[in-house]
Amino acid sequence: MNTKKIDMTTGPIMKNVLLFAIPIILGNVLQQLYTTVDTLVIGNFCGKTSLAAVGTSSQPVEVLLCIFLGIGTGVSILVSQSMGSRDIDKIIRLCKTVIFFIYVCGIPLSIIGYLASPFILKCMGVPADTWNAAVTYTRIIFLGTVGNLGYNMNAGILRGMGDSKASLWFLVVSCIVNITLDLLFVAVFGMNVTGAAIATITAMFISWLVSIIYIRNKFPELDFSFISGHFHFEELKEIVAIGLPIGLNNSLYSFGHMVIQAMVNAQGSTFMAGLSVAGRITGCSNIAITALSSAATTFSGQNFGAKNFDRLRKGYIKIPVVSGLITLSFGLSFISVRMPILRIFSDDPGVLMYASRFVVTLLLSQWIYAIFNGIICVVNGVGLVRYTTIINVLMLWAVRIPAGYIISRFFDGTYIMIAFPISFAFGMICMICYYIFSPKWKAIIRQK
């Protein structure tokens, strides 16, 4: 196999995990620039109603995409396990199946999303003053589904193989394109949210195409191509068996966020804009969570595939704890400088007040979510996805949404963000209990 990969089955555990995570962290910063530039340009050139439209439009896109991105996580887990067992032929079969899967799912999803956008936004209770902009933005973003899905699937393959650096360079290129087109279409041509959406999907397709070229050149043994005329049924069954529960969980999670967003929308466009602006900071502080979670999945999968259970025992607690500590330090840093950052996006006093409140509440508790998510990814990496799926669903639907409803119904709805730390604590406690009491997990950890 090619170089530029990190072998999680040998060497210092946390050194490998951090080396793997750092490029993903930098890549996540660039991904945040996608949405940050949209928010910055629209907030300064279009006004708060357009800003609110962009903020609320991301949820319906995530609902339909998340099920397939979860399947992409399943691909990454299977690739990492195959890397651990040095089964290159299986990785080739997985790649061919993924290529076929992208087109079969991505094209219909684009059409369904485009047609269903008005209905979805209506169910979310989008206010009249943001309706037209929200529909336009959502429809255009759905047209970029194949590019979005293709890039994320390819990035999952590379992460499973231990190559986390490549995605960073893909995103550098696409981010430059996104920023340039944002400024051109919105600031110069005055295309409002239409221009921002076109810039975003163009960047998505470029990321996908660059990832294909990279895999073809750097890993010729995988026989990777733009189009695959067939798939391998056994590999497809494995991908679906692991990835579908994760995808359904992600989709239910995003659908739940739509329910939360509907509660947010009920508070008016100023509150909507405030939370949209706040999301730029909370998203940046979240970058360590997703990076270390990806590293945890790859670490767990490779060592499970290599039957290196002693190494798995050494890392399954250490990785989530380090993720929590890093996330807490990020959160405290962003809280201390939140107001200067928020004023870049808006000068409306109401928007800034709500944004500041959300940032402080979420960032003081996000370390809890980091530990919870780190444990989930370690468990998912060995293929035990059922319990993690159930806990994720309960955390949102049995805890966060009811808490949000109670706050918005019986108290002040602008404090709905308190529901987040409540649900984080529930999830973390459940996953710690899994480590302690699960017979399946104990059976894996105790193997020689």
N, C-alpha and C positions, 0 to 999 in steps of 0.2 A: 504493500500500500504506500501511498504518497506520504511525504513528510508534512509538517505543519499541523500535526494532530497531537492531542494530549491523551496519553494512555492513563486512564484513571485506575488501572489495576496495579500500577507500580509507583514508587516514589512517595514523597511526603503528601499526605492527603490534602491538607488545607492549601498547600502551595499549588498543587494541581487544580484544585477547585477554584482558587482565586485567579490563577492564570487563565483558566477556562472562562471565568465569569467576567473578567475585565473587558475583553472585546465586546461581550454582550451588553455590559453596562454602557460602554461608549456608543454602541449601536442603539440602545434604548434612548440615550440622550438625543441621538439624531432622529429617532422616531418621534420623540416628543417635539422636535423642531417642526415636524409636519403639522401637527395640530397647533403648536404655539405660533408658528408663522401665520397660519390661517386666522387664528384668534387675534393676533397682533395687527395684521393688515386689515381685517374686517372691522375690528374694534376702532381703529383709527380712521378708516376711510368710508365705512358704511353705517356705523351706528349700532346701538344696543339691540335693536330688534333682529338685525342680521346676525349679531353675535349670539343671541339666544337661539336662533334657528340652527346655527351650526352646532351649538352645544347639545340641543335635544335630538339632532338628526343622527348622532353616532350610535344611539342605542338600538334602533331597528336594524341597522346594518350588522351590528354585532350579533344580534339574535340569530340571523340566518347564517352568518359566517362561522359562528363559534362551534357549531356541531362539526363542521369540516376541519376547522383548525384543531379541534380536539382529536380528530382522526389523524391529523398531522403529528400530534404528540405521540399517538400510538405508533406511528411510523418511526419516530425518533427513538422510542423505547425499544422496538424490535431491532432497529439498526444497531443500537448500543449493545444489546444482548448478543447480536451476531458478531459484533466487533470483539466482544469479550471472549467468545468461543472461536474466533478467527474463521468464521464461516462466510467467506467472500461470495460464494455462489448464491447464498441466500440474500445477501445485500443486493446483488444484481437483480434477482427476481423481485425484491421489494421495490427497487427503483422503477422497473418497467411497469409494475402495477400502479405505482403512484402517478406516473406520467399519464397513463390511461385515465386514472381516476380524476385528475385535475379537469380534463375537458368534459368528461361525462357529467360531473357535478357542477362545475363552474359556469358553463354556458346556460343551463336551465335556471340556475340560481340567479344569474343576472337578469333574466327575463321575468322570473317570479318577483324578485325584489323591485324591479322597475314598476311593474303593474300594481303591486300590493302597497307601495309606499304611501299613497294617500289614505288608504284604509288603516294602516298601522298607525300613522300619525294622528288620525282622527281618534283612534282608541286611546292614544296617549293624552288626549285633551290639549293638543297644541293650540295656544291662543291665536285668535284671528290675525293679530298684527304680525305674527311670525309665520303664518301658514304657507304662503306662496314660496317664501325663501326656503323653508324647511323641506317642502315637497321637492323643489328643484334640486337642492343639495343632495338629498337622500337618493333620488333617482340617478343622478350622475355618478355618485359613489358606487351604487350597485353595478353600474356598467363596468367598473374596474374589478369585478369579482374574480375573474380568471387570473389577472395579474396578482392580486392580493393572495389568493389561494395558492397559486403556483409558487410565489416567492416563499411563503411560510412553509409549504411542504418541502421545498428544496433546502431551506434553512434547517428544518428538522432533520433531514438526512445528514447534512453536514455536522450538526451538533452531535447526533448519534455516533458519528465516526470520530468525534473528538476534535473537529475543526470548528472553532468558534470565531476565528479571526476573519474568515471570508465574508461573513454577513456584514461586518463592519464596513468593509470597503464597498460592498454593494450599496449600502445605505448612504455612504459619503456621496456617491455619484447621484443617486436619486434625490437626496436631500438638496443638493445644489440645484438640480432641475426644478424641484418643488418651490424653493425660495425664489428662484429667478422667474418662473412662470406666475407665481403668486403676485409678485410685484408688477409684472407686465400686465396680466389680465385684470387685476383688481385696482391697483394704484394708477396705472397708466390708461388702460382701456375702460375702466369703470364697469367691469362685468359683475361686480358684487359677488354673491355666493356662487354663482355659476362659474366664474373664473377660478375661484378657490377650489371648487370641486374638480374641475378639469385639470388643474395643476396637480392635485393629489393623485388622481387615477393615472395620470401620465407617469408620475414618479413610481407608482406601484408596478406598472408594466415594465419600466426600465429595470427595476430591482429584480424582477422575475427573469427577464432576458439575460441580464448580466450573470445571474446565478446559474443559468443553464450553460452559458459559455464557460464559466469557471469550472463547473463539475466535469464538463467534457474534456477540458484541457488538463486539469490537475489530477483527475482520477479516470484516465482512459480505460482502466480495467473494468469500470462499472458499465461501460457501453451505454452511457446516458445519451438521450436524444431529445429533440424538440417534440416529437410525436411518437407514441407507441401504439402499434396496431393490435396489441393483445395484453392480457394480464394473466397472472398466475393465481388460480382460484384458491389454493391453500394459503398463499400469502395474504390474499384479500380477506379470507376468513380470520386470519390472525390479526390483521390490521383492524378490522371491524370489531373483533372480540375485545381488544384492548382500547381502541380509540373511540368507539361509539359511546360507551358509558361516559368517557371523559368529555366527548363532544356534546352529548345530551345534557350532561351536567353544566357545561359551559353555556349552552343555549338557554337552559332553564335559568341559569344565573343571570344572563343578559336580559332575558325576558323579565326576570324579577327586577332588574335595574330599570326597565321600562315602567314597571309599576311604581317604583320609587320616583322615577322621573315625572310620572303623572302627578304624584303628590307635590313634587317641586313645581311643576307647571301651574298647579292650582294657586300658588303663592304670587303669580304674576311675572311679567317679563323682567323686571328689575332683579328679582330673586334668581330667576333662571340665568340671567347674564352673570350675576355674582358667582354662582356655582360653576358656570362655564369657565370664567376667568380663574377661579380657585383651582380648577382641575389642571391647569397648566403647572402649578406649583406642586400639587399633590402627586401628579403624574411623574414629575422629575424626581421626587423623593422616593418614588416606588421602583426606581430603576434597579436598585440592588436586589429587591425581592425577586423580580422576574429572572435576573441574571443568575443569582445563586440557586434559584429553583431549577433552572435549566441544568446547571452544573450538578445539582443533587440527583436529578433524573438520570443524567449520563453516568455519574459515578455509581449509582445504584444498579443501573442496567448492565454496565460493563462488568462490574464485579460479580453480579449475579450470574451473567452469562459465562464468566470465567470460573465460576464456583469458588470465588475467593471470599468465603464467608467471614474469615477473620478480619479482613480489611473492611468489610461491610459493617461489622460490629464496631470498629473503631471510628467510623464516620457518620453513623446514622443519627447520633445526638449532636456531635460537634458542628455539623453543617447548619442545621436549623438555628442553633444558638448564635453562631457567628452572623448569620443572616439577620437575626433580630437585633443584635448589637449595632451592626452597620446601619440598619434602617433607622434605629433610634437616633444615631448620631446625625444622619442625613436630615431627619425630621426636625431636630432641635436647631440645626443650622438654618434650614429654610424658614422656620418660624421667626428667627431673629431678624431676617431680612425680608419678610413677606411684604411689607407695605411699599417699599420702593419698587419691588418687582410688580406688584399688583397695579400700581399707578402707571406702569408702562402700557397696560392694556385698556385702562379706562380711568376717567377722572370723575365719574359719576359717584357722589358720596354714598348713595344707597347700594350701588353695586360693590363698592369697596368694603362697606361694612359687612355685607353678607359674605363676601369672598373671604375676608379676614377671619370671620367666625368659623367658617367651614375649614379653612386651612389649619387653624389651631386645634380644633376638635379632632380632625382626622390624623394629623401628624403626631399628636401626643399618644396615639393608640396604634399606629400602623406597625410598630415593632411586634405587637401581638400577632397580627396577621402574617408577618414575615416568618415567625416560628411555626405557626399553623401550616402555612403553605410549604415551607421547607420539609416538614414531616410528610405531608401529602405527596410531595414529589419523590421522596425517598421510597415511600411505599409503592407508588405508581411504577417506579423504575423496575421493580421485581415482578410487575404484572398484577398486583393485588389492587384492582381499581374499584371493586364494588363498594367497600366500606367508605372509601374516600368520596365517592360519588354521593352516597347517601348523606354524609355529614355536610358536604357542600350545599346540597339541596336544603337540608334542615336549617343550616346556618342562615340562609337567605329567607326561605319561605316560612319557617316556623319561628324565626327570631327577628331578623332585621325588618322584614315587611310589616309584621304585626306591631313591632315597636315603633316603626315609622308612622303607622296608621294611628296608634294611640296618641303619639306626640302631636300629629297634625290635627287629630279629631278633638282631643280634649285639652291640649295645651297650645303653645305657640308653634305653628307649623314651620316657622323659619329656624327652629332648632331641630329639625328632622335628622340632621347629621349625627345626633347623639345615638341613633340606632346603629351606626357603624361600629363603634367600639364595643357595644353590647354584644353584637353578633361575632366580632373577632374573638372575644373572650370565650364565648360558647364553643367556637370551632377549635381553638387551641386546647381547651380542656378535653374535648372529645378525642383529639388526635394523640394527646399525651396518654390518655387512658388506653388507646389502641396499642401504643408501644408497650404498655405495662401488662395488659390483660389478654391481648389477642393470641389465641393458640396458633393461628397460621403464621403470624409474625414471629412468635417465639420459635416455631419449628425451623424457620429460615435462619434466624440469628444463631441458634444453637448448633447448626451443622458445622462439621469440621472441614 
